[in-house]
Amino acid sequence: MKLMVHYIFSTGILSLINSYFTGFFRGFSIAVIMSFLGNTVIDHFGHKRKITKYGLIPVRSPSTHSFENSIIIGLSISFFIILIMYIFNNLVPITITVISGILVGPSHLFLDAFTQGGIYIKSKKHWRRFAIAHLRYNNKIINATTAFFGIFLIIISFSGFGVIFLYIKDVFNYLSLIF
């Protein structure tokens, strides 16, 4: 997928989850920052240039496009944000920053798993590429659909439907009292 689509999709997912822990605007702000930094780092440092007869072609590398490494990158970025905000005496909510850091990488990989390049999975001490579908990264219909879904998630988190998680939590609490 295009990098802009990664930004929008990750922001939608992170906003929805962050709205459970804090208000929309604070959760959305952290989601935007984490989405921008996480997806930029994963794409910028995760592509090698391969020389072919067609010219230079960007190829994904397992250093950023594997599940474990994407989580490490996201956590590193979240700790960097916490440190920067601490230096400037502006405390950021640590819980949602860390959760956003953990989720930004897998949300990026989820979209990349639908493209031709896929993602990397370690199998028998070797990196193997895995793809759910082999769509082109610049497929306009898929990019537009994914971007609209990300925007839809942002709207849901703004309208308070992120509170649905509270009701699910209450149901589990009542069930634990019964059983």
TATAVEN-V479559 format. One record per pair of residues at least 12 apart in sequence whose ideal C-beta (glycine too) atoms are under 6 Angstrom apart, sorted by the first residue. I is the first residue (numbers start at 1). J is the second residue. D is the distance in whole Angstrom. If there is no record, write none. Layout:
I|J|D  I|J|D
This chain:
1|111|4  1|137|6  1|143|6  2|143|5  3|43|6  5|143|5  5|146|5  5|147|5  6|39|4  6|108|5  7|35|5  7|36|6  7|39|6  8|147|5  8|150|4  9|146|5  9|150|4  10|35|4  10|39|6  10|104|5  10|107|5  11|31|5  11|32|5  11|35|4  12|150|4  12|153|3  12|154|5  13|107|5  14|31|3  14|100|5  15|27|6  15|28|5  15|31|4  15|154|5  15|157|4  16|153|5  16|157|4  16|162|5  18|30|6  18|31|6  18|96|5  19|157|4  19|162|3  20|162|5  20|165|4  21|95|6  21|96|5  22|93|6  22|96|6  24|158|5  30|96|6  30|97|6  30|100|6  34|100|4  34|104|5  37|77|5  38|74|5  38|77|6  38|104|3  39|108|5  41|73|6  42|64|5  42|108|5  45|64|6  46|60|6  46|61|6  46|64|3  46|65|5  48|61|5  60|117|5  62|120|4  62|127|4  65|119|5  65|120|5  66|120|4  70|105|3  70|109|6  71|102|6  71|105|5  73|105|6  74|101|4  74|102|6  74|104|4  74|105|4  75|101|5  77|101|6  78|97|5  78|98|5  78|101|3  81|97|6  82|94|6  82|97|6  113|131|6  113|132|5  114|132|5  114|133|5  114|135|5  115|135|6  115|137|5  116|134|5  118|130|5  118|131|3
